[in-house]
Amino acid sequence: MQNMTWEREYRNPQLVTKGEEPQKDTLRFLKWLKKEQNVVLENLAVLDLGCGTGRNSNYIASLDNKVTGFEISTTALELARSRGKGISVNYQHQNIGAAYPLADNSIDLILDVTSSNSLNEKEREIYLSEAARVLKPGGCFFVKTLCKDGDQNAKNLIKKNPGPEADTYINTDMGLVERVFTEKDFRDLYTKDFQILYLEKKTSYTRFKNQSYKRNFWLAYLQKI
């Protein structure tokens, strides 16, 4: 179901952006790593969960890092590879809510940029446990996800098109179920295996079908305990 939904989306984009440049929130996180954590952004093993068309993966790989990108859409992977000519990224067709073909404690840095919102609760448990398993002790995890707090659009969607699980709604245009998180829910989920170093609620605008919608997001910088 998810696979078909994202295949349609990448073939005829309504939600995802078409740009090739790295996302601003990712660049901001990388700058924070360098300035606040004294991380040298070279020779790192990086995992990009839901890498899409490779905007972040290709950029981080160009800085001499070893990047693995997981993506459920083969169309997106084809675009990522074509846009990353001359750049080495290990792109894999992989559901981020299933077991990862990676060794324990093998990754320095994980990115999840609005990718895990559409996982169901069982998949989310796997995603969290696998992220904790493959990340090295002290490794960092950047999560950007949908926020429920103060987001009237999210609350309207839940009321109008409720999903099958708590705090989910159905995006009827895409046939996609998405989850939004209160701050308490986010903290309860992620602090089992990670320490929150930074958490911010950010308001921005999401474009869908050529219209802009005000949405709230959590930006979290986490570290494996």
N, C-alpha and C positions, 0 to 999 in steps of 0.2 A: 504493500500500500504506500508506504513512505517513499520507496524507490520510484514508483510510478509518478507520484506527486512531484518529486523533485526533478525527474526527467522532463516532465511537461513544463515545469517552471524554467529550467535552464534552456529549453528549446524555444520557449516563448516567454521571456521574462516579464513578470508583473511586479514582483517584489524585490528580487536581487538586482543589484546595480551592475552596470556593464563595465565599470572602470577597471583598469589593470593596476593602478597604484595601490600600495598598502593602505589599510584603513587607518584613519587618524587615531582612533583609540588604541590600536596596536602600537603605533609609533610612540604614542604617549607612554604606554606601558614599558616599551623598550628603553625609552629615555629615563624613566624612573628606575629601572633595573640598574642602569649604568651609574646614575647619580646617587641613588639612595642605598643600593645594595652592592655597589662596586663590582658589578658583573661585567666582565669583558665579553662583548658580543661577538666572539669568534670561537670556532671549534666546539660549539655546543651541539648536543643532540636535542633536536626540537621536534615536538609532535603537534601538528595542526589538525585539530578535530573538526571535521566538516569544512575542509579546506576550500570547497567551492572551485572557483576558476583560478586559484593559486595566487590571489593578490598578496596575501601575507607570506605564504610559503616561498614563492619565488624571490621576494625581497629579502627575507631572512637568509635564504640559501645563498644569495648574492654577497652576503657579508661573511662568507666562508664558514657557514654552519652546516651541519648534517641534518637535513629536514625530512621528516616523513609526514605525508599528508593523507589523511583518511577522508574519503568522500563516497557517498552512496549513489551519486549520479555519474554514470559513465560519460554523459555529455559534458558535464562540468570538468571531469578529469581530462578529457580530450582537449578542452580549451586551456586548462592549466598547463598541460604539456606543451601545447603549441605556443603559448605565451612565454614559456620559460626556456626557449631555445638557448643552448649554451649554459644553462643553469641546471645543476644536478639536484633533483628532488625525487625522493622515493614515494611516488604517488601510488596509492593502493585503493582498490574498490572495497570499501569496508564500512559497515554500519557501526557508528560509534557507541551503540547500545548493545554490542556483542563483544565477545572476548577478543582482545587485541593480540595479534601475532608478534609480540615484542617481549623481550626478556625482562625479568624483574630488575628494578633499579637501574634502568638503562637510559632514561631520558632526563635531561637537565631542565627542560622548559616545555610546558604544555599550553596551548592556546585553545580556547573554546569561545569563539566570537559569534554569539547568537546561533549556535548550532544545536545545543541540547534542549532547546525549548520544546521541540516536537517529539521528544522521547516520551514513552509511557513510563509508568512508575517502575515496572520490572526492568525496562531498559536503563532507566536512570540509575537504579541500584548497581547494575553492571558497569555503567559508565563511570560512576564514582569509585567503585572498587578497583576497576582496571586502571584508572588514572592514578590512584594511590599506589597500586602495585608497580607500575612501570616507572613512576617518577622517583628519582634519586632522593634520599634523605636531604632535606634542605632545598630541594628543587622548587621552582616557582610555577604557579598555575594561574593564568589569566582567564577570567570568566566574565563575559558580557552576556547578560540574560535579561529577559523581560521582567519588569517590576510592576507589581499590582498597586503598591502604595501610592496614592495620589493620582492614579491613572484612570480617569473617568472613561476613556475609550475602552480600556481593558475590562472594566466593570460592566459597561454596556454590552460588550461582546459576550461576556459570561452569562449575563441575564438573557440576552436575545438568542444566542446559539450555544447553550451549555455543552461542554464536552463530557466524556464518560467518567472522568476522574476529577478530584477536587481542584478548583482554580484552573480549569481548562475551558477553552472555547473552541468551536469549530470555525475555521476560516472557510466559509462555504464556497467562495470563489475558487479556492485551491484544493478543497477537500482535505485540509490539513488541521490536525488538532495541535493547539499550542498551549503551553503552561505558563502562567505568570506567578511571581513569587513575592510574598510579603518579606520584609526584612527578617522577621522571626523564622519563617520557613527556610529562607536562604541560609541563615546562620545554623539552624538545626541540621540541615542537610550536609553542609560542607565542613563544619567544625569537628566532625567525627574523625577525619583523617588529616585536616589541614588547619593551619592557623591563618586567620584573616589579618593581613598586614595593612590593607587599605580597602575601604568600601565606600563607594559614592553612588548616590542616586542621581542619574543624569537624565535630563529631559531633552529630547531631540525630535526630529520629524522623520517619519518613515513614508516613503512614496510607494503607493500601490495603485495600479491602474491609472497612473498619471495624476493621482491626487495625493496630497500631503496629509498625514495624520499625526497628531501630537502623541508621543509615546514616552513612557518612562523606562529606563534601563538601570540595572545594577552593573557597576564596574567594580570588579573585585580582584585584588592581588593577593594570592594565597601562597602559602609555603607548606610543604609536606612536613608534618610533625616528626 
